[in-house]
Amino acid sequence: SIFYKFFNIYSFIILKFIFNLLLIFILFKIIKKIFNSSNAAAIFCILIFILILSLKTISNFIEPQIFNRLYDVLNENFGTRTPRPLVTGVFYFSFIYYMMFLDEKINNKLNYSYILKIAFFLGLLANSFIFLFIHSFIFFLTFVVKILNQKLIKWIKLNIKIVCYFIFTLSFFLLPLIIQILYG
């Protein structure tokens, strides 16, 4: 709405462009972290969007539904339709990106800014697409339990301030959703 106030109807075009760039940038960072290669990350980002366009074109001319289903799967996760998956994809892949560092953060020193980022993206996911929030939150909890394994209770006791901070910030970011559910 802020962009609409300043740019009127053109705000949709501007925001679509911004979110497309953000999605490509975040995917690039994720793939770069996985393969430790900027070239592989750039090629992957380009190929994923070329594949989406190619499958859409192929599904228009060829009868088997497999191309159409492949297109739907890719387009629902990496597509450019606003607001979902484009906006929610940015939130979701940002959350995935920060989750990639969770193991080393927990084993070294978990800081408040990192917890704020995880809670922020979980809150954005809850307010934009609740099913991705549920999936991401379960993934987060499962990953924490897997990392800490038998040291979970001991770790929680030692880091009670961080756990409370996470619960508080996540609750704060979930507040708009709760208000919307109660008064909507």
N, C-alpha and C positions, 0 to 999 in steps of 0.2 A: 504494500500500500504506500510505503514511502517512495518507492521508485515511481509508482503511478502518479503520485502527487507532483513529482518533478518532471517526469518525461511523458506523462499522459499514456496514450495507447502504445507508444513505442517502448514503454517499460517492459512489456512482455518479450519483445525481441532482444532487448538489452540483457534482461535476466536470463533468457534462454542461452544466449551467447556466453554469459558469465558462468552459468552452471555447467555448460558443456566444457568450458575450459577447466573448471574446477574438477569435474569428473575425470577428464583426461589426465590432469596433473596428479590427482590422488591415485589413479590406476598406475600411472607411471612410477610413483613413489613406492607403491606396493610391490610391483614387479621388479623394480630395481633392488629393493630389499631382499626379495626372494632369490634372484639370480646374480646379484652383485654386478649387474651390467646395465649401463644406460642404453646401449644399443639394443639389447634384448627387450628392455622395457619399452623403448620407442617403437620397435617393430610390433610388439604385442598390442600396444594401443592402436596403432594404425590398422593392424590386421583384424582386430575385433570389430571395428566400425566398418571396414570393407566387407567382412563376413556377414554382418547384419544386412548391409545393402544388397550383397550378392544373393543371400537366401531369400530376401523379399522379392527380388527380380525373378529368381528361379521358381519360387512358389507360385508366381503368376502364370508361368508358362508350362510347368510340368505338373502332372496330375497327382502323384503320390503325396500324401499328407505329411510325410516325414520332413520335407523341407519347410513346410508351413509350421510344424511343431518346433523344429530347431530354431526357426526365426522367432517364434513366440517366446521361447525360453531365453534367447539372447536379448531380444528386445525388451522383455520384462525386467531384465537385470541391468542392461547397459544402454537401453534406448534413450531417446531424446524427447519423449512425450512429457509434458509438464502437467502436473507436479510430480506424478509418479510414472516412471522410475527416475526421472532426471533429478529432482530435488531430493527425494528420499535416497536415491543412489549415492549422492554426495555425502549425506549423513551416514549411511550404512558403510560405505567404503572408508570413510574417515574413521569410524569406529573400528573397523577391521585393521586399519593401519596402526592405530594406537594399541590395539590388542597384540600386535606383533612384538611389541616391546614389553609386554606385561611380565613375562618370565624373568627377564633381566632386571626389571624394576623391582619386582618382589624379592628377588634374591639379593640385590644390592641394597638400595634404599628407595622406598616408595615415597614420592613427594606429593605435596598437596596439589600442585598445578597439574600433574599427570592424572590424579584422581578427578580433578575438576573437568578435565577434557573428556574422560570416559563417561562421567555422569552427564555432562553437557550433551554429548552425542546420543547417549541413551535417552535423555529427555527429549531431544529433537526427534528421534525415531518414534517415541511414544506419541508425540503430538502430530506427527505427519503420517505414520503408518504403523498401527498398533501391532500388527502381526510380525513385522520386522523387529519391533522392540522386544516382543516376547521371545522370539528366536535369539536375538542378540543377548538379552539378559540371561537366558538359560545357558547360552554359550559362555558368557562371562563367568557365571557361577561355577559351571562345570570345569572351566579352564583353571580357575583359582583353586578349586578342590583338587584337581589333578596336579597342579604345581606344588601345592603344599602337602598333599597326601596326608600323612599321619601327623604332621606338625600343624594342622589347621587350627585347632583350639589354642595351642601355645602361641601361634603367630597372631591370632585375634587378640589374645590377652596382652601381648607385647605392643600391638599396634591398634589399640582400642580407639585412640583419637582419630586415626586415619579411617577406620571402619565407620565411626560415627559421622565423620566429615563426609564420607561417601554417601551414607544413608541420608544425611541432611541435604546435601546438594542434589542428589537424585530426587528426593521428595520435592525440593524447590522447583526443579525443572518439570516435574510431573504435575505441579499445581495447576497450570492452565488446563490440562486434560481433565483433572478431577473436577475443577470448577465447571468446565464445559459439560461433563457428564451429569453433575448434580443439578445444574440450572438450565441445561439445554432442552 
